[in-house]
Amino acid sequence: MESLEQFSGGRLRIARIFQGHTQVDLAEKLGVTQQFVAQLERGRKEPNRMLVAALADVLGFEPAFFYGTPLTEFTDAECNFRRRRTSCCGFIQSGPCGKSEIGSLDAAPPRGNHVKQL
């Protein structure tokens, strides 16, 4: 893979967890040690093309997925949508941690007291 981007251990971790594999399970399927998988995820080791192809095959992702900017993982608390407060305009007034302010570029910011609890 001729790419200027580096392998992203964070993307490997997200793919592994998404598919329900532990580091030990993934290591066994790849024929490497759990410690090596951990080093890949922490960015301490760089896999060769064959290993990236094997990771892609085992985890069901394209090899290119493992390159690029790291993705953000969400905590369970951030994924609890019942606690999110939104307005009728689609803006998130506060997320579970109280720091989110997401809105639509097409919508005006909410005014008045038309924020409703979901």
SVG drawing of the C-alpha trace seen along z (x, -y; Angstrom):
<svg xmlns="http://www.w3.org/2000/svg" viewBox="-41 -34 48 53">
<polyline fill="none" stroke="black" stroke-width="0.4" points="0.0,0.0 1.7,-3.1 0.4,-5.7 1.9,-8.7 -0.4,-8.1 0.8,-6.0 -0.9,-2.9 -3.4,-3.9 -3.4,-1.7 -6.5,-3.5 -8.4,-2.4 -7.2,1.1 -8.6,1.0 -11.9,-0.4 -12.2,2.3 -11.3,5.1 -13.8,3.9 -16.5,3.4 -16.1,7.0 -16.1,8.3 -12.6,9.6 -10.2,9.4 -6.5,8.8 -5.9,12.4 -8.5,13.7 -7.2,11.5 -3.6,12.5 -4.5,16.2 -6.2,15.6 -3.2,13.7 -0.5,16.0 1.1,13.3 1.2,12.6 -1.3,10.5 1.6,8.2 2.3,7.5 -1.4,6.7 -1.2,4.3 1.9,2.7 0.2,2.2 -2.8,0.5 -0.5,-1.8 1.5,-2.7 4.7,-1.2 4.9,1.3 4.2,0.8 2.7,3.8 3.9,5.0 1.6,5.2 0.9,8.9 -0.2,8.3 -2.4,5.4 -4.1,7.7 -4.6,10.3 -6.1,7.7 -8.4,6.6 -9.5,10.2 -10.0,11.2 -11.8,7.9 -13.8,7.4 -12.5,4.0 -10.7,2.7 -6.9,2.4 -7.1,-1.4 -9.3,-1.7 -6.3,-1.2 -4.5,-4.3 -5.3,-7.9 -6.2,-10.1 -7.3,-8.4 -11.0,-8.0 -12.7,-9.1 -14.1,-6.4 -17.2,-7.2 -17.8,-6.1 -21.0,-4.4 -22.1,-7.6 -21.7,-9.6 -23.9,-7.0 -26.9,-7.3 -29.3,-9.2 -32.1,-9.3 -30.2,-12.0 -29.5,-14.3 -31.5,-17.5 -32.4,-18.9 -34.3,-21.8 -36.9,-21.8 -34.2,-23.2 -32.1,-20.1 -29.4,-21.6 -28.0,-19.6 -27.9,-21.9 -26.0,-19.6 -24.8,-16.1 -24.3,-13.6 -21.3,-15.4 -22.8,-18.9 -20.2,-20.1 -21.8,-19.3 -23.1,-22.1 -23.9,-20.6 -26.3,-22.2 -27.3,-22.3 -25.7,-24.9 -29.1,-25.5 -31.0,-26.1 -30.9,-29.2 -29.8,-28.8 -32.7,-28.0 -34.4,-31.0 -36.6,-31.1 -37.8,-28.2 -38.4,-25.7 -35.8,-23.2 -37.4,-19.9 -36.1,-16.9 -36.1,-13.7"/>
</svg>
